[in-house]
Amino acid sequence: MARGQKLIAVSYVNIGGKEILFDDLTEEQKEEFRQKVSERIGKTLSWYLSEHPEELASLQKYRVDNKTEGDRNDNRNT
């Protein structure tokens, strides 16, 4: 790619066996898709960490080491 040339990426989703441009989805469809992806990621991480509990310590360390100053003052238990 030549310097100064923009790289453009497009995202497609598979719905009912059809490839659909993500930007062509309605806001409702986008939100539904985001929720499904979020649920799938949560299940996958849960499964992985149950199979590899030794990895949990490194994730916890990463979270603590990478908190921003605002996060440190936050009272949420995340």
Order of alpha helices (4+ residues) and beta strands (2+ residues): beta-beta-alpha-alpha-alpha
